[in-house]
Amino acid sequence: MIEIGNRIETPEGVFYELEYGGEGNIYKNEDAFLNRPDEVCYVPEYAAEDREDWRVSESSDGCFTHNSLLALCKGNEEVCQDLFYSLEWTYPTTLLEEWDSNGYFDEIEGWYDSND
């Protein structure tokens, strides 16, 4: 199981401590992605920008759950799985935009049908 970084519970709330994951500092938890869809499973490096302790609050916009990644993937579970396992340091939307410009979604039925 992929587990990079730490989930820390404090009296002030839950925080995610990022660690180096090969390309940058991230929090990534495969068990949360696979088994707890509403728990944070990924936090990109830039979510902790300007933070010396590399800790990000659970309420931050930079925290992603399986369900929030799935929403970015228009409900397509296969794309969501590809996205999670491909994330190395960047925001998920950045990687999706890169994939789009490279034609990743061209063969996925219905991807361009909605007004998203």
C-alpha positions, 0 to 999 in steps of 0.5 A, a space after each residue: 500500500 502506498 503511504 506517504 506522509 502522516 495524518 495527525 489528529 490534534 485538538 485544533 483538528 486533523 492535519 496532513 503532514 507531507 513527505 517527499 514522495 519521489 517528485 515532491 512533498 505530498 500526502 498520499 494514502 492508498 488505503 484511504 483511496 480504496 476503502 474510505 472514500 470521504 477521507 483525505 487520500 491526497 494532498 499536493 505539494 503546493 497545498 503546503 506552499 509557504 508552510 515550514 512544517 509541511 502540514 495542511 489542515 483537513 479543511 484546506 482546498 488542497 485536500 482530496 478524497 476519493 469522492 472529490 477526485 471522482 467528481 473531477 473525473 466526471 464519475 469515471 472510476 477508471 480515470 479516477 484510479 489512473 489519476 490517483 496512481 499518477 499523482 506525484 506532486 501536482 494538483 489533480 486538475 493540473 494533471 487532468 488538463 495535461 492529459 486532456 491536451 495530450 488526448 488521453 480522454 479522446 477515446 473515453 466515451 461521453 467525456 466531452 458530452 457534458 458542459 463541465 
